[in-house]
Amino acid sequence: MDGKANIPLGILFGIIAGALWGTVFVAPQLARDFTGLQLAAGRYLVYGAISAVLLVPRWPRLRAWLEPRHWRALVGLSLLANIVYYVALATAVQWGGVAMASLVIGFLPVVVTVVGSRAVGAVPLRRLAPSLVFSAIAIACIGGQALVGGGGFEWRRAAGFLCAVAALVSWTIYALRNARWLHQLPHVSAHDWNLLTGLVTGALSLLLVPAALYFDASTHTAAAWSRFAAISAGMAVFASILGNSFWNRMSRMLPLTLVGQMILFETLFALLYGFVWEWRVPVASEWVAMVCVGLSVVSCLHAHKK
């Protein structure tokens, strides 16, 4: 319903989704006085509310095909892509920093591409080798300083790394399952599927509210809560509503092996936003990383040429 295979347009949508998603790496730094659990609850409550409003005029048509198995799938996808992923990611950013979180999440293209290469009719893994090599170089450069710099071992930093790994696993499973569901439901638009995911995510986020308040012993001012509300609304609109919509459209236009490469743009934009936040220019290794991101996508495109 969103169009057939269209690699150039799909790549453009992937870049836009990456630019929008990259903002969620900076949001935890803007709201460091709030926990990752609170950030997830705030973001997805707004996401769910907006989705519910937008679904009202679409509901009669959607209700005609929705079955219990679809709701079960949406619950699983919502947990993987939103609740579990962002609680883990926000905690990783606050405990380990943007660079470390970007490094670990940057392995998503490699993991998704390798798994996607096993699908029927997919490009053989050997043809994807150059793209994977460039991906690995980019990831190593992006997080190199974060891993080798600083002092000795820190438990908080180690815990942040483990949270980033948990986010990586959660989103990898989501990317694969979501792409398969979108291909199984050609009659459903990517926008409607995103709104349904948002509706379920909003319902699940209600369960986070008691825990988010209970595990936070801090006292926040009215100004802090206003800032938190603005950040939550911004993430919901730009990352969840718009970012997910572009991602779902892209997932239908590109093969799964190329979908994996598009996740690199989230890492790249997260890094760029981090530079702005820290008010500095990239160092040599970071310039190399950005070049390798481009080369990775170009070589992956070449591998998909008939």
C-alpha positions as CSV (number, residue, x, y, z in Angstrom):
1,M,0.0,0.0,0.0
2,D,3.0,2.3,0.5
3,G,4.7,1.4,-2.8
4,K,6.8,-1.4,-4.2
5,A,10.6,-1.7,-4.1
6,N,12.1,1.8,-4.6
7,I,15.7,1.8,-3.4
8,P,16.5,5.6,-3.8
9,L,13.3,6.7,-2.1
10,G,13.7,4.0,0.6
11,I,17.2,5.2,1.3
12,L,16.0,8.8,1.6
13,F,13.3,7.7,4.1
14,G,16.0,5.7,6.0
15,I,18.1,8.9,6.3
16,I,15.2,10.9,7.6
17,A,14.3,8.2,10.1
18,G,17.9,8.2,11.3
19,A,17.9,11.9,11.7
20,L,14.8,11.9,13.7
21,W,15.8,8.9,15.8
22,G,19.2,10.3,16.6
23,T,17.5,12.9,18.8
24,V,16.7,10.3,21.4
25,F,20.4,9.9,22.2
26,V,20.6,13.6,23.3
27,A,17.2,13.7,25.2
28,P,18.5,11.8,28.3
29,Q,21.3,14.4,28.6
30,L,18.8,17.2,28.4
31,A,16.8,15.5,31.3
32,R,19.6,14.0,33.4
33,D,17.6,14.7,36.6
34,F,15.0,12.1,35.4
35,T,15.5,8.4,35.1
36,G,15.4,6.4,31.9
37,L,12.2,4.7,33.1
38,Q,10.5,8.2,33.5
39,L,11.7,9.3,30.1
40,A,10.3,6.1,28.5
41,A,7.0,6.5,30.3
42,G,6.6,10.2,29.4
43,R,7.6,9.7,25.8
44,Y,5.3,6.7,25.1
45,L,2.3,8.1,27.0
46,V,2.3,11.1,24.6
47,Y,3.0,8.7,21.7
48,G,0.0,6.6,22.7
49,A,-2.3,9.6,23.1
50,I,-1.4,11.1,19.7
51,S,-1.8,7.7,18.0
52,A,-5.3,7.2,19.6
53,V,-6.5,10.6,18.3
54,L,-5.1,10.0,14.8
55,L,-6.7,6.5,14.8
56,V,-10.3,7.7,15.4
57,P,-11.2,8.4,11.8
58,R,-9.3,5.3,10.6
59,W,-10.8,2.9,13.1
60,P,-13.8,1.5,11.2
61,R,-11.5,0.4,8.3
62,L,-8.8,-1.0,10.6
63,R,-11.3,-2.9,12.8
64,A,-12.4,-4.9,9.7
65,W,-9.1,-6.8,9.5
66,L,-7.6,-6.7,13.0
67,E,-7.5,-10.1,14.7
68,P,-6.2,-11.3,18.1
69,R,-2.9,-12.4,16.5
70,H,-2.3,-8.9,15.2
71,W,-2.8,-7.5,18.7
72,R,-0.4,-10.0,20.1
73,A,2.2,-9.1,17.5
74,L,1.7,-5.4,18.3
75,V,2.2,-6.0,22.0
76,G,5.5,-7.8,21.3
77,L,6.7,-5.2,18.9
78,S,5.8,-2.4,21.2
79,L,7.8,-4.0,24.1
80,L,10.8,-4.7,21.9
81,A,11.0,-1.4,19.9
82,N,9.8,1.0,22.5
83,I,9.5,0.1,26.2
84,V,12.5,-2.3,26.7
85,Y,14.6,-0.6,24.0
86,Y,14.3,3.0,25.3
87,V,14.5,2.3,29.0
88,A,17.8,0.4,28.3
89,L,19.1,3.1,25.9
90,A,18.3,6.1,28.1
91,T,20.0,4.4,31.0
92,A,23.0,3.5,28.9
93,V,23.4,7.2,27.7
94,Q,23.1,8.5,31.3
95,W,25.5,5.9,32.8
96,G,27.9,5.4,29.9
97,G,27.6,8.5,27.7
98,V,26.4,9.1,24.1
99,A,29.5,7.8,22.5
100,M,29.4,4.4,24.2
101,A,25.6,4.0,23.5
102,S,26.1,5.0,19.9
103,L,28.9,2.4,19.5
104,V,26.9,-0.5,20.8
105,I,23.7,0.5,18.9
106,G,25.9,1.0,15.9
107,F,26.3,-2.8,15.7
108,L,22.6,-3.1,14.6
109,P,23.4,-2.8,10.9
110,V,25.9,-5.7,11.1
111,V,23.5,-7.9,13.1
112,V,20.4,-7.2,11.0
113,T,22.3,-7.5,7.7
114,V,23.9,-10.9,8.7
115,V,20.5,-12.3,9.8
116,G,18.7,-10.8,6.8
117,S,21.2,-12.5,4.5
118,R,19.6,-15.9,5.4
119,A,16.2,-14.9,4.0
120,V,15.1,-16.5,0.8
121,G,16.3,-14.5,-2.2
122,A,18.5,-12.3,-0.2
123,V,21.9,-11.1,-1.4
124,P,24.6,-13.6,-0.4
125,L,26.7,-12.6,2.6
126,R,29.9,-12.7,0.7
127,R,28.7,-9.9,-1.6
128,L,28.0,-7.9,1.5
129,A,31.4,-8.3,3.0
130,P,32.8,-4.9,1.9
131,S,29.8,-3.1,3.3
132,L,30.2,-5.0,6.6
133,V,33.9,-4.1,6.8
134,F,33.2,-0.4,6.4
135,S,30.4,-0.7,9.0
136,A,32.8,-2.3,11.4
137,I,35.4,0.4,10.9
138,A,32.9,3.1,11.4
139,I,31.6,1.6,14.6
140,A,35.1,1.1,15.9
141,C,36.0,4.7,15.2
142,I,32.8,6.1,16.6
143,G,33.3,4.4,20.0
144,G,37.0,4.1,20.0
145,Q,37.7,7.1,22.3
146,A,34.9,6.1,24.6
147,L,36.3,2.6,25.1
148,V,40.1,3.4,25.4
149,G,39.9,6.9,27.0
150,G,39.3,7.8,30.7
151,G,40.5,6.1,33.9
152,G,40.1,2.7,35.3
153,F,37.1,0.4,35.5
154,E,33.8,1.9,36.6
155,W,30.8,-0.2,37.6
156,R,28.3,2.5,36.5
157,R,30.0,2.7,33.1
158,A,30.0,-1.2,32.8
159,A,26.3,-1.3,33.8
160,G,25.6,1.4,31.1
161,F,27.4,-0.9,28.5
162,L,25.2,-3.8,29.5
163,C,22.1,-1.7,29.1
164,A,23.2,-0.7,25.6
165,V,23.7,-4.4,24.7
166,A,20.2,-5.1,26.0
167,A,18.9,-2.3,23.8
168,L,20.8,-3.7,20.8
169,V,19.3,-7.2,21.2
170,S,15.8,-5.8,21.7
171,W,15.8,-3.6,18.6
172,T,17.5,-6.3,16.5
173,I,14.6,-8.7,17.2
174,Y,12.1,-5.9,16.5
175,A,13.6,-4.8,13.2
176,L,13.4,-8.4,11.9
177,R,9.9,-9.1,13.2
178,N,8.5,-5.8,12.2
179,A,9.8,-6.1,8.6
180,R,8.2,-9.5,8.2
181,W,4.8,-8.3,9.6
182,L,4.8,-5.4,7.1
183,H,5.5,-7.7,4.2
184,Q,2.7,-10.1,5.5
185,L,0.2,-7.2,5.6
186,P,0.5,-5.4,2.2
187,H,-3.1,-4.0,2.6
188,V,-2.1,-2.1,5.8
189,S,-0.3,1.3,5.4
190,A,3.0,1.8,7.2
191,H,1.4,4.9,8.9
192,D,-1.6,2.8,10.2
193,W,0.8,0.1,11.5
194,N,2.8,2.8,13.3
195,L,-0.3,4.3,14.9
196,L,-1.5,0.9,16.1
197,T,2.0,0.2,17.6
198,G,1.7,3.6,19.3
199,L,-1.7,2.9,20.7
200,V,-0.4,-0.4,22.2
201,T,2.8,1.2,23.4
202,G,0.8,4.0,25.2
203,A,-1.3,1.4,27.0
204,L,1.8,-0.5,28.1
205,S,3.5,2.7,29.2
206,L,0.7,3.2,31.8
207,L,2.2,0.2,33.6
208,L,5.5,2.1,33.8
209,V,4.1,5.1,35.6
210,P,3.9,3.7,39.1
211,A,7.4,2.2,38.9
212,A,8.8,5.4,37.3
213,L,7.5,7.4,40.3
214,Y,8.3,4.9,43.0
215,F,12.0,4.5,42.0
216,D,12.7,8.2,41.8
217,A,13.4,9.7,45.2
218,S,14.3,13.2,43.8
219,T,12.2,16.3,44.1
220,H,11.6,18.1,40.9
221,T,10.6,21.7,40.4
222,A,7.7,22.9,38.3
223,A,10.2,24.1,35.7
224,A,11.9,20.7,35.6
225,W,8.6,19.0,35.0
226,S,7.8,21.4,32.3
227,R,11.1,20.7,30.6
228,F,10.5,17.0,31.0
229,A,7.0,17.3,29.4
230,A,8.5,19.2,26.4
231,I,11.2,16.7,25.9
232,S,8.7,13.8,26.1
233,A,6.4,15.4,23.6
234,G,9.3,16.2,21.3
235,M,10.5,12.6,21.3
236,A,6.9,11.3,20.8
237,V,6.2,13.5,17.8
238,F,9.6,13.5,16.0
239,A,11.1,10.1,16.9
240,S,8.0,7.9,17.5
241,I,5.3,9.3,15.1
242,L,7.4,10.7,12.3
243,G,10.6,8.6,12.6
244,N,8.7,5.3,12.9
245,S,6.5,6.2,10.0
246,F,9.4,6.9,7.7
247,W,11.1,3.7,8.9
248,N,8.1,1.6,8.2
249,R,7.8,3.0,4.7
250,M,11.4,2.3,4.1
251,S,11.1,-1.3,5.4
252,R,8.7,-2.0,2.6
253,M,10.8,-0.5,-0.1
254,L,14.2,-2.1,0.7
255,P,15.4,-5.7,1.1
256,L,16.1,-6.7,4.7
257,T,19.9,-6.7,4.1
258,L,19.7,-3.1,3.0
259,V,17.3,-2.2,5.8
260,G,20.1,-3.1,8.2
261,Q,22.5,-0.6,6.7
262,M,20.0,2.2,7.1
263,I,20.3,1.9,10.9
264,L,23.8,3.3,10.6
265,F,22.2,6.8,9.9
266,E,20.8,6.8,13.5
267,T,24.3,6.3,14.8
268,L,25.7,8.9,12.6
269,F,23.1,11.5,13.5
270,A,23.4,10.7,17.2
271,L,27.1,11.4,16.9
272,L,26.5,14.7,15.1
273,Y,24.0,15.8,17.7
274,G,26.5,14.8,20.4
275,F,29.1,17.1,18.8
276,V,26.6,20.0,19.0
277,W,25.7,19.2,22.6
278,E,29.4,19.1,23.5
279,W,30.1,22.1,21.3
280,R,33.1,20.7,19.5
281,V,34.3,19.5,16.1
282,P,34.9,15.9,15.2
283,V,38.4,14.5,15.7
284,A,40.2,12.5,13.0
285,S,38.8,9.1,14.0
286,E,35.2,10.5,13.9
287,W,35.7,12.0,10.4
288,V,36.9,8.5,9.3
289,A,33.8,7.0,10.8
290,M,31.5,9.3,9.0
291,V,33.2,8.6,5.7
292,C,33.0,4.8,6.3
293,V,29.2,5.1,7.0
294,G,28.8,6.6,3.5
295,L,31.0,3.9,1.9
296,S,29.2,1.2,3.8
297,V,25.8,2.2,2.3
298,V,27.2,2.8,-1.2
299,S,28.9,-0.7,-1.2
300,C,25.7,-2.3,0.1
301,L,23.8,-0.6,-2.8
302,H,26.3,-1.9,-5.3
303,A,25.8,-5.4,-3.9
304,H,22.1,-5.2,-4.6
305,K,22.5,-4.2,-8.2
306,K,21.1,-6.8,-10.6
